[in-house]
Amino acid sequence: MKRSAIALASVLAAAIAAASMLTGHGSGAAGTAAPVDTGAAPRSLRVVTKQGHPTHPTWYHDSQILQQGGLITVAWNADRKIGAAQLRADDLQIVAKTQVSVTRLGGSTDSTGTDTDRHDVPAVVADAVGHLGFLYGGGSIAARGPRARGPYIRTGTKPNAIDALTAERPLPIGGGSAFDFEAVTDRTGTVHLIGQRGSGRTGALVELRRRPDGMWLEPRDLIGGGHKRGGCVLGGRLRGCNRFAIARMTADRATGRLHLVWGWSEASLSGKCTTDAGYCDHDLQYAYSDDDGATWHDARGRTTVRISRRPLRARAPAFRVLRGHVGLFKAIAVGPAGPLVIYTTLRGSQQSLRAARLRGGRWRSTLVAAPLPAVPAWKGSLVMRGGDAYSLWTSTGGAIHRFTSDDGITWKDRIVYRGLAWSLTGAPAARPNEELLVWRGEHGDDRSWVMLGAVPAR
C-alpha cells in the first residue's frame, strides 16, 4: 500500500485543513461524510514513529501513554521490537527515543495465519518518584517459544527518563504467560494491571499490582478462563474450546471504588469463530470493589466474590448487565450520572453505540449513536473519561469521533480527525480539559505509523 502524506500539527491550521479534506477515508456516525470540527480537532498532532507493527502497534488498553510534568512518554509494538519515545507536552516535539526490547516472542502464526507477536503492545507505568516502567512480552495467544513465560519489565534508572533502563526481568504470574495489560491507579497510588493469559489458563485475566514504592504484590487471577468442555456448541454438539474474557477497569478517586466491566468470548477474540450462538462475543457484565480489588460485588450488592478464594467467572449471570452479542470492546467511566458503560451492538450489518447507566441497582440503556460504520469489532476501540461530564472517543477506520454528554443520555457528536485510524487508546493530559490519543494510522505491508494527538475533551 502506498503511504500518503499526513500533515503534522507543528502547523496546526494546516493539519486541520488537511484532515478536513480526507473525506474519502471514512464516514461520520450517521454514515455521511463530514469535516473535522475545529472545536474538537487536535491542538497538536504528531507521527511518533513510522516503524510500528504492521497490524498492532497500538491496542485498546489505555496504558501506552503517560504524562509526567512537561514530558509525554509513548510506547508501541514494532516488528519483533518494543519502542518508546518522549515528547514535549506543549508542542509534541520528540526529544528522546529508545528500543525497550528486541526479541522475537512467539515465532509462529495463529489460526488466522497472523504473526502472534502482534499481541506484545506494551504498558507504561510510573512509581511514586517518577521512575517509568515498561511492561511487555508473553505477547501471543499461542504463547509458543522459549519466552512464553512473560510478561517482562524494564524500569528507568532516573525519574521520568527513558535513556537508561534496568535489565529485562520476568514478572511472576503463577505460571504461563500474559499480555495486553491495562493500567489503572487506585486511591492508594497502587497500579492495577490486568492482562490476558496466553498460556496457563489461556483466556483468563491475571492482575498484577505495583505499589507506589515500586514493589510488586502477589499476582492473582481476576477473571477465570481456559478450556471449557461445554464451549463452542456447533450443530448442537459440544466441541470444547477456550473461553476468553476481555475487560476494562476504572477507579473513582472520590470514593476509592473500582469499577470493572467485561464480556466473554469462545475460541477467538476476532469475531471469526463459528458457533450456534452466531458470534464470538457475549454479554456485558459489571462488578465493583470498595477494598482495592480484594472482593467484588454485583450492582445490587447481592453477590460477592473474594478473589483470594476464586476469580470472577468469565460467564457470570449474577453480574450480567446485558445478555447477547455485545461488541468486543467496552469502556467505563464515573461522571455526574455515576458509573457509565459504553458498548456496541451489532444486528446484521447495523452497528450501534450505546450507554448503560446504573440507577437503584438496575441498568438503563440509551442510544449514543446509530448507525455506525460496520467496522470489524477488533478495530472499533473506545476511550472514555468521566469527571464533571462524559467524553468518549471512538475510531471508525476513516475518522475519530468524540461524543460528549452531561447526563449519559443526550450525546453530541464531533469529528476529531479524518484519516486512517484504528486501535485507539488514550490517557488524560496534564493540561486541563485535554486528552492524549494514540492510534494506528497509515500502514503498509510491513509497518505502520503511530499517531499522537492532544485533543480537547469538551
Solvent accessible surface area in square Angstrom, and as a share of the most:
residue,aa,sasa,rsa
1,M,123,0.55
2,K,184,0.78
3,R,90,0.33
4,S,53,0.34
5,A,98,0.76
6,I,22,0.11
7,A,34,0.26
8,L,66,0.33
9,A,6,0.05
10,S,70,0.45
11,V,94,0.54
12,L,64,0.32
13,A,77,0.60
14,A,48,0.37
15,A,6,0.05
16,I,32,0.16
17,A,55,0.43
18,A,35,0.27
19,A,9,0.07
20,S,28,0.18
21,M,153,0.68
22,L,53,0.26
23,T,56,0.32
24,G,81,0.78
25,H,66,0.30
26,G,24,0.23
27,S,29,0.18
28,G,4,0.04
29,A,10,0.08
30,A,72,0.56
31,G,46,0.44
32,T,90,0.52
33,A,66,0.51
34,A,34,0.26
35,P,92,0.58
36,V,8,0.04
37,D,44,0.23
38,T,104,0.61
39,G,48,0.46
40,A,0,0.00
41,A,5,0.04
42,P,10,0.06
43,R,60,0.22
44,S,6,0.04
45,L,5,0.03
46,R,20,0.07
47,V,19,0.11
48,V,1,0.01
49,T,10,0.06
50,K,101,0.43
51,Q,102,0.45
52,G,1,0.01
53,H,3,0.01
54,P,28,0.17
55,T,43,0.25
56,H,9,0.04
57,P,0,0.00
58,T,0,0.00
59,W,13,0.05
60,Y,16,0.06
61,H,2,0.01
62,D,25,0.13
63,S,3,0.02
64,Q,0,0.00
65,I,5,0.03
66,L,47,0.23
67,Q,34,0.15
68,Q,38,0.17
69,G,62,0.60
70,G,53,0.51
71,L,46,0.23
72,I,1,0.00
73,T,1,0.01
74,V,0,0.00
75,A,0,0.00
76,W,14,0.05
77,N,3,0.01
78,A,9,0.07
79,D,61,0.32
80,R,125,0.45
81,K,82,0.35
82,I,1,0.01
83,G,5,0.05
84,A,0,0.00
85,A,0,0.00
86,Q,7,0.03
87,L,0,0.00
88,R,103,0.37
89,A,16,0.13
90,D,91,0.47
91,D,47,0.24
92,L,0,0.00
93,Q,64,0.28
94,I,62,0.31
95,V,74,0.42
96,A,33,0.26
97,K,108,0.46
98,T,37,0.22
99,Q,98,0.43
100,V,3,0.02
101,S,12,0.08
102,V,92,0.53
103,T,34,0.20
104,R,106,0.39
105,L,15,0.07
106,G,9,0.08
107,G,42,0.40
108,S,30,0.19
109,T,77,0.45
110,D,28,0.15
111,S,121,0.78
112,T,62,0.36
113,G,56,0.54
114,T,41,0.24
115,D,37,0.19
116,T,1,0.01
117,D,3,0.02
118,R,27,0.10
119,H,11,0.05
120,D,9,0.05
121,V,6,0.03
122,P,1,0.01
123,A,0,0.00
124,V,5,0.03
125,V,5,0.03
126,A,25,0.19
127,D,24,0.13
128,A,77,0.60
129,V,100,0.58
130,G,11,0.10
131,H,41,0.18
132,L,1,0.00
133,G,0,0.00
134,F,0,0.00
135,L,2,0.01
136,Y,6,0.02
137,G,1,0.01
138,G,3,0.03
139,G,1,0.01
140,S,2,0.01
141,I,42,0.21
142,A,31,0.24
143,A,10,0.07
144,R,118,0.43
145,G,42,0.40
146,P,132,0.83
147,R,60,0.22
148,A,28,0.21
149,R,146,0.53
150,G,0,0.00
151,P,0,0.00
152,Y,8,0.03
153,I,3,0.01
154,R,54,0.20
155,T,27,0.16
156,G,3,0.03
157,T,74,0.43
158,K,95,0.40
159,P,79,0.50
160,N,35,0.18
161,A,18,0.14
162,I,3,0.01
163,D,102,0.53
164,A,40,0.31
165,L,27,0.13
166,T,58,0.34
167,A,83,0.64
168,E,61,0.27
169,R,118,0.43
170,P,45,0.28
171,L,5,0.02
172,P,99,0.62
173,I,6,0.03
174,G,63,0.60
175,G,47,0.45
176,G,27,0.26
177,S,0,0.00
178,A,0,0.00
179,F,6,0.02
180,D,13,0.07
181,F,6,0.02
182,E,8,0.04
183,A,24,0.18
184,V,17,0.10
185,T,47,0.27
186,D,3,0.02
187,R,123,0.45
188,T,76,0.44
189,G,28,0.27
190,T,14,0.08
191,V,12,0.07
192,H,2,0.01
193,L,0,0.00
194,I,6,0.03
195,G,1,0.01
196,Q,10,0.04
197,R,4,0.02
198,G,2,0.02
199,S,27,0.18
200,G,40,0.38
201,R,124,0.45
202,T,25,0.14
203,G,0,0.00
204,A,0,0.00
205,L,8,0.04
206,V,1,0.00
207,E,0,0.00
208,L,4,0.02
209,R,38,0.14
210,R,10,0.03
211,R,95,0.35
212,P,45,0.29
213,D,89,0.46
214,G,17,0.16
215,M,115,0.51
216,W,53,0.18
217,L,60,0.30
218,E,139,0.62
219,P,33,0.21
220,R,46,0.17
221,D,26,0.13
222,L,0,0.00
223,I,0,0.00
224,G,18,0.17
225,G,15,0.14
226,G,6,0.05
227,H,119,0.53
228,K,75,0.32
229,R,212,0.77
230,G,42,0.40
231,G,1,0.01
232,C,2,0.01
233,V,50,0.29
234,L,66,0.33
235,G,67,0.64
236,G,62,0.60
237,R,188,0.69
238,L,115,0.57
239,R,127,0.46
240,G,16,0.15
241,C,17,0.10
242,N,48,0.25
243,R,29,0.11
244,F,5,0.02
245,A,0,0.00
246,I,9,0.05
247,A,5,0.04
248,R,12,0.04
249,M,9,0.04
250,T,27,0.16
251,A,23,0.18
252,D,22,0.11
253,R,158,0.58
254,A,99,0.76
255,T,90,0.52
256,G,3,0.03
257,R,77,0.28
258,L,0,0.00
259,H,6,0.03
260,L,0,0.00
261,V,0,0.00
262,W,0,0.00
263,G,1,0.01
264,W,15,0.05
265,S,1,0.01
266,E,14,0.06
267,A,46,0.36
268,S,25,0.16
269,L,25,0.13
270,S,31,0.20
271,G,42,0.40
272,K,142,0.60
273,C,22,0.13
274,T,84,0.49
275,T,12,0.07
276,D,82,0.42
277,A,63,0.49
278,G,49,0.47
279,Y,77,0.29
280,C,0,0.00
281,D,5,0.03
282,H,21,0.09
283,D,6,0.03
284,L,0,0.00
285,Q,0,0.00
286,Y,3,0.01
287,A,0,0.00
288,Y,29,0.11
289,S,0,0.00
290,D,62,0.32
291,D,58,0.30
292,D,37,0.19
293,G,0,0.00
294,A,33,0.25
295,T,10,0.06
296,W,0,0.00
297,H,39,0.17
298,D,12,0.06
299,A,24,0.19
300,R,90,0.33
301,G,39,0.37
302,R,185,0.67
303,T,40,0.23
304,T,71,0.41
305,V,3,0.02
306,R,109,0.40
307,I,10,0.05
308,S,100,0.65
309,R,199,0.73
310,R,93,0.34
311,P,43,0.27
312,L,1,0.00
313,R,141,0.52
314,A,5,0.04
315,R,100,0.36
316,A,8,0.06
317,P,86,0.54
318,A,57,0.45
319,F,12,0.05
320,R,66,0.24
321,V,30,0.17
322,L,60,0.30
323,R,167,0.61
324,G,31,0.30
325,H,38,0.17
326,V,1,0.01
327,G,6,0.05
328,L,5,0.02
329,F,7,0.03
330,K,6,0.03
331,A,1,0.01
332,I,11,0.06
333,A,4,0.03
334,V,34,0.19
335,G,14,0.14
336,P,76,0.48
337,A,7,0.06
338,G,21,0.20
339,P,20,0.13
340,L,0,0.00
341,V,0,0.00
342,I,0,0.00
343,Y,4,0.02
344,T,17,0.10
345,T,31,0.18
346,L,50,0.25
347,R,208,0.76
348,G,63,0.60
349,S,93,0.60
350,Q,81,0.36
351,Q,19,0.08
352,S,15,0.10
353,L,1,0.00
354,R,66,0.24
355,A,0,0.00
356,A,2,0.02
357,R,31,0.11
358,L,32,0.16
359,R,110,0.40
360,G,85,0.81
361,G,18,0.18
362,R,129,0.47
363,W,43,0.15
364,R,116,0.43
365,S,54,0.35
366,T,29,0.17
367,L,87,0.43
368,V,18,0.10
369,A,12,0.09
370,A,39,0.30
371,P,59,0.37
372,L,13,0.06
373,P,31,0.20
374,A,62,0.48
375,V,22,0.13
376,P,64,0.40
377,A,37,0.28
378,W,53,0.19
379,K,31,0.13
380,G,13,0.13
381,S,1,0.00
382,L,1,0.01
383,V,0,0.00
384,M,6,0.03
385,R,54,0.20
386,G,33,0.32
387,G,48,0.46
388,D,142,0.74
389,A,14,0.11
390,Y,0,0.00
391,S,4,0.03
392,L,0,0.00
393,W,0,0.00
394,T,7,0.04
395,S,1,0.01
396,T,11,0.06
397,G,6,0.06
398,G,1,0.01
399,A,0,0.00
400,I,0,0.00
401,H,0,0.00
402,R,15,0.05
403,F,2,0.01
404,T,13,0.07
405,S,3,0.02
406,D,92,0.48
407,D,58,0.30
408,G,0,0.00
409,I,75,0.38
410,T,99,0.57
411,W,33,0.11
412,K,110,0.47
413,D,53,0.27
414,R,80,0.29
415,I,11,0.05
416,V,1,0.00
417,Y,3,0.01
418,R,0,0.00
419,G,1,0.01
420,L,22,0.11
421,A,0,0.00
422,W,32,0.11
423,S,1,0.01
424,L,0,0.00
425,T,0,0.00
426,G,0,0.00
427,A,13,0.10
428,P,81,0.51
429,A,16,0.13
430,A,72,0.56
431,R,106,0.39
432,P,118,0.74
433,N,83,0.42
434,E,16,0.07
435,E,2,0.01
436,L,1,0.00
437,L,0,0.00
438,V,0,0.00
439,W,1,0.00
440,R,13,0.05
441,G,0,0.00
442,E,4,0.02
443,H,34,0.15
444,G,12,0.12
445,D,131,0.68
446,D,72,0.37
447,R,78,0.29
448,S,0,0.00
449,W,13,0.04
450,V,0,0.00
451,M,0,0.00
452,L,0,0.00
453,G,0,0.00
454,A,0,0.00
455,V,0,0.00
456,P,30,0.19
457,A,15,0.12
458,R,111,0.40
